[in-house]
Amino acid sequence: CSICNRVYSPYEKKGIMYYKSTCEVPCGNTLTSFNASMIEDEIEEKIISLYFTEEECVAIERKIGNELDALETRRVSDIENYQRQQKRIREDLGYLHTNKLMLLRSNTYSPDDFIRQEITLHSEIEVLNTKIQALDISLHEVIKDMFLLSQLLTDSAALYYSSKPAEKELLINKVFFELKISQNGLSYKCKNGFKALENHSV
């Protein structure tokens, strides 16, 4: 339920599948029960709204064409910057290890402070590793994959129309993380792989 978050439970009546929710009071959701085909039709509309049309693909390629080289240059620059930071931190770690005895004897670090500093430096390297991994794929490849995902979803939508309920459920579970409904309509959240298609704004 979009309003109180109670779950709709499936039940069968005269060979037809329905969903029903016993909402909390006061909820305000008047859509307490509905036919499974109704939700399937609404989900089909949502799937269709996710993928890019041919016109949208052309518009996106035109819009990003002039910006892509600059963004790619910035991506490479960011990676190099993170790698330089990692090098500096590794040098600091090397200094700690090489001069451990001297640093402890001179009370520059207490044993606990030394360990904390070592942990902090390792954590900083891991944070930078994560940032580098996030930038590891070129923007050309990201956009290519986004268009491929859109095309796969386009093909899936065509199959969805003629699929059996169990097959439709498989596709729904692949695409959507959450579905909520009330008399005001259906809302959704996509799973991570499809989040790029949730908003068609470049």
Secondary structure, DSSP 4 states (H G I P E B T S, - for coil): -TTT-PPPEEEEETTEEEEE--PPSS------EEEHHHHHHHHHHHHHHHSPPHHHHHHHHHHHHHHHHHHHHHHHHHHHHHHHHHHHHHHHHHHHHHTHHHHHHTTSS-HHHHHHHHHHHHHHHHHHHHHHHHT-S-HHHHHHHHHHHHHHHHHHHHHHHHS-HHHHHHHHHHHEEEEEEETTEEEEEE-GGGGGGT----
